[in-house]
Amino acid sequence: MSASRSLVYIACAAAGTVDVFDLDPDSGVLERIGRTEGLSHASSMALDPEAQTLYAACNIDRPSPEVPPRVVALSLDAASGAASSAGTRELPVTTCYVSLTPDRRELFGASYHEDRLIRFPVPGAEAEAEAEAGGVSTYASGANTHCAVVSPDGKYVYAASLGDDRVSWFAVEASRKHAANDGAIAASGHVAVEHGSGPRHLRFNPAGDRVYVLHELSGDVSVFERDAENGHLALLQVVSAVDGLDLSPGAVRSPSTQDPGQSVIWCADLRLTPDGRFLFASERSTSTISAFAVHGGGLLEYLGRTPTEAQPRGMAIDPSGRFLLVCGERSDHVTAYRIGDDGSLDPQSRARTSGGPLWIECWAPA
């Protein structure tokens, strides 16, 4: 396989698989080349390209005594693209989001149902490394925590609490001894956002001094300035990804709440190109992608909207920055779009996935 090609891994929750595709770097054609099974309700993933390992969170909504929440380490083969199990770590809470620390020894997970962040050694860590990491730590991150993103400098981890309408940050090197607040480590700080907006996912710019937050229930994208020393966030701008879509404000969702239907705002993923020039946000009720240009100071300009796969839960940008990949939770397909110099999206190919695709990671083997 050519080293210039990208390998695409898609977590498919309904099927319990991670599907593997080859993305042609010139044409944008997707070719399905494999599938790893036995990953019950696979949801989010984190890639360690140096170790050629993919970490997949499983059982975020359907844990049982027989199959508890867990993160599975998948060893990646650069030649074939195959992903094979290389270790498993059971978790005390369900986990809808995982991210890798810069030292690549630990993972942070976000628990939507248990309102926590958790920090734990990577599956398969050697005993010495695991002892040094100190086992599992928990953090009081707020109701319906939906993401756990470590800053590029590794100093802070940021969590979006969809239910409490706040973004909190925690010092990564905080004591692992459980403090007060139900035995969870307290936040170093937090910033409140508009009531009912439901912050869901966030992304850093390459320099780490701007943070972009997508709000699931209002459809807004907030731009924050970040202080690298204390982690503090200062609001610079709020723009809408849903203007003109004729949708009502969304509602916090859980397995016990009624489905509000397709007439409310239901944003999902947020992705920034590697060069920091363009930002893309997905909206599931209308199955659309909104594009923004990033200007001086990190501020956003709305560019336009593109129809896409039904219920676009997951997106990714390939390492070259030339293609945006979008999977449809209800379409069971993935589409590759070429990103134009003006931020436009031109569909290049479409491929079937296993059932319920939720998350995409891309890897360019060296």
N, C-alpha and C positions, 0 to 999 in steps of 0.2 A: 504494500500500500504506500502511495506517495506520502512523504512527510508533510507536504503542503495541504493535504486534505484534512478536513475537520471530522471528528467523530461526534455524533450527537446521541445523547442518552436521555430517554424520556421515561419518567416514572408514571406508571399506569395503575391507578388505585383499584379500579373495579376488577382488573385482570390479575392484580398482584404480580406485576412484572416490571422490569426495566427493559425497554426496547432500545435497540442499537441501530443507528443509521449512519451511512457515509454521506457527507455533504461535499459535492464537487466544488472546488474553490473558484472555478470559472463560470460554470453554467448555473450553479445553485441547485442542481438536481439532487434530490434525496433518494438514497437506495437503502432499503432495509436489509441489514446484514446479520441480525441476531436478536436474541431475546433471552433474558435471565428470569427464571420463574421462581416461585416460592417466596415472594416478597409481599406478604399480605398487606393490602391497603397502602402500598408505597406512596408517599406523598411528596416530601421535599428531599433535596439532595445537596451535598456540598462536595466540591471537587478539590483534590490535592494533586495537581499535575506533576509535582516533583516525585511523589511517591507512587504515581500512577494508580491512585485509589479514589474511589467514589464512595461517599457515605450516604446511605439511603435511610430515611426515617420511615418506619412502618407502624401500622395500627394506630393511627391518630384518633380514629373515631370508634373502632370496634375491638378494643382490647378484651381479652378473656384470660382466665387462669391458665388455659392451655397455650395461648399465644399472647403474651404480654407486650406492651409497647417496647420497641427496641430500635436500635440503629445497627444496620448491617454494613460492614466494610466490603466493598467489591473491588477486587484486584483487576486492573485493566490491562489487556494485551494490546500493545501498540500495532502489531502486525494485523491481527484479525479483528480487533475492536471488542473482543469478548470480555464480559464482565463476570467474574466468578467470585463466590463468597470466600472471604478471607478472615472472617471474625464477626462476632455479634456481641453487642452489649445491651442487656435489658435495662430499661429505664423505669423510674418510679412514677412518672407521669407521662401522659400522651404528649406527643411532640409534632407540631405542624410545620416547623421550620428549623433547619440546622445550618450553622455556619462554623467555619474552621478558624481557629486563632492563627495569627501570623507565624508562630513558632511551629505550627502544624501538629502539636501534641494533644490538643484538646478541642472539643466541640462545645458550642453553646446551642441550646435548643429552646424554642418557645412553646409553651403549653397554653393553648387557647382555652381548654376546658378547666385547667387547674390554676390559671392566672399566675404563672410563674415563668421565670427563666431557669434553666438548669445548665450546669457546667460539668463536663465529665471527660475523662481521658478517651482518646480515640479507641474504638474496638481493636483488639489485638495488640495494644501497647505492652511493651515489656514491663515486667514486674517493677523494676527500678524506676522507670518513667512514670508508671501508674502511682507508685508510692509518693513520688515527688509531687505529682499533680494533686494528691490529697483526696482522691475519690470524687464523689458527687457533691456539688454545692448548689443551693437553690437561692433565688433572688426574688424579692417581692416586686413584681413588675406591673401589676394591675390587671383588671378584668379583661378577659379575652385577648391576652397577649398574642400577637400574630407574627412577630418577627424578632430575631435576635441577630444583630449585625455588628460585627467588630470593626472598629475604625481602622483605616489603613495603617496607622502608626501603632496599632495594637494596644493603645492605652485604655480605651473605653469600649464597652458593648452597649448598643442602643436598642431599646425595646419599644414597640408601638403597642399601646393598650387601646384596642378598638372600643372596649366597653367603657373605659374611664376617660376617653378623649385626652390622652396625654402621651408624650414621648419622654421616656426616662433614660438616663445613662448611669452606668455602673463602672467603677474602676476595675479593670481586668485583674489587677494585682491585689484587690481587696482581700482581707482575711477570709480564709475558707471556714473559719469557726463560725457557726451559725449564731447570728445576733438575735435581737428581739424581733418583733413583728412576725410571730408564728414560725420562728426558727429560720427565717429567710433573711439574707443580706439586704439591707436597705439601699435605695438609690443614692448616688452622689448628687443627683439633681434631676429635675424634670421641667418640661415646659407644657403648659396647658394649650390645647387647640380648641377650635370652635366646638361648642356643645353639639353632640349628635353627628359630628363629621366622621367619626370612626377611622382614625389612622390605622393603616393596615401594613404597608410595606414601605421601606425606605432604602435609598441608595446614596452612596458618597460619590462626589466627583473624584477624578484621579488625584488631585492634590489633597483631598481630605478636608478642605475648608468650607465645603458646601454640602448640605444634606437635603435631599429631595424626598418628600413624604407624600404618598398617595393615600387619600381618604376614601375608604370603601363606600361610605354611606352618603357623602356629599358630592363625590366626584371631583373634589379639589386636589390640586397638587401644591403643596407648600414648599417654599425655598427658605432654608435656614443657613445663616452664617455660623460656623462652628469654631469655637476657641479650642485649640489643640491642648492647651495646658490644663484647663479645668473641665473640658467637655461641654461647656455651656452652648446652648443653641439660641440664636437671636433671629426672629422672623424677619425676612426681607420681602417676601412676595407670596401671594396666593392667586393661582390661576385655575380656571375650570377646564376639566377634560370632558364635560358632558353638556356644555351649552348647546341648545338647539335640539336636544334629544327627547324633550317632552317627557321626562321621567320625574317621579316624586322622590323625596329623600328616602334612602334605604333604612332597613331595620337590622339590629343585631340578630344574628342567626345562631341557632344551636339545634341539636337533634330533637329538642323538646318544643321548639317553636314552629308555628305554621309557616309554610312557604308563602311569602308575600306576592309571588308571581313575577311576571316580566315587565311590570310597569314602574318599578323602583330602581334607583341607582344601585349598582352592584359591581364596583370596580375591583380589580384583582391584582395584576402584576404591574411592575414598573421597571424599566430597563434603560440604562444610559450607555451610549456607544463608548468604546474604549478611549476614543480621543476627546470625549466629553462634549461633542458638538450637538448631539440630538438625544432627546428623551422620548420614550414611548410608554403609554399607559393603556391598559386593557379594560374594557367595560363589558360585563357578561350579559346583562339583560338585552342589550342591542347587538351584541357580538361585533364590537368595533374596536379599533385601535386609534388613539389620538396621538399625534406627533407634535413635538415642540422643538424649537431651535433654542440652543443655550447661547446667550450673548454675554457681553462683558459683565463681570461681577457675578456670573452664574445665573442671571435672571432669564426667565423663559418667555418665549413668544409662541403662541399657538399657530400651528401650520395647517393642519387639516386632519381629516378622519378617514379611515379605511375600513370597509367591511371585512370580516375575517371569519374564522372557524366558529361554530356554535359554542357559546359559553367559553370564551378564551381564558382559561384559568392560568396557564403557564406561558412564559415567553423567555427567550434567550437571544443574545447576540453572539455570533461566532467570533473566535479570537481575532480574525482579520478585521472585524468591524464592518464587513460588507453586507452581511445578511442578518435579518431578524427572523427568528423562528417562532411560530405561534401554534400552540396545540389547543384543540377544542374538546372540552370535557364531555360535551354532548354529541360531537361529530365523530369522535374517534379518528381524527386525522390531524396531521401537522402540515403547515404551509411554510415554505421558505420565501421570504421577500428580499429583493435586492434594495438596499438603502441608497437612495440617490444623493447626489451632491447637495440637493435642496431639502433633504429629509423625507422625500416621497418614498412610498413603498410600492414596489413592482413585483407581483407574484411570479416566481420562477418555477416552482414545482410543488406538488402536494402528494402526501403519502399516507397510507392507512397505518394506524397504530393499534395496539391492544386497547381494551376497554378502559375508559375514564382517564385519559392522560392529564396529569396535573402539573408536572415540573419538567424543565429541560435544562441540561447542562451540556456544554460543548468543550471538546478537548482537541488540541492540535498536537499530536505526538511529535517530539523533537526528531 
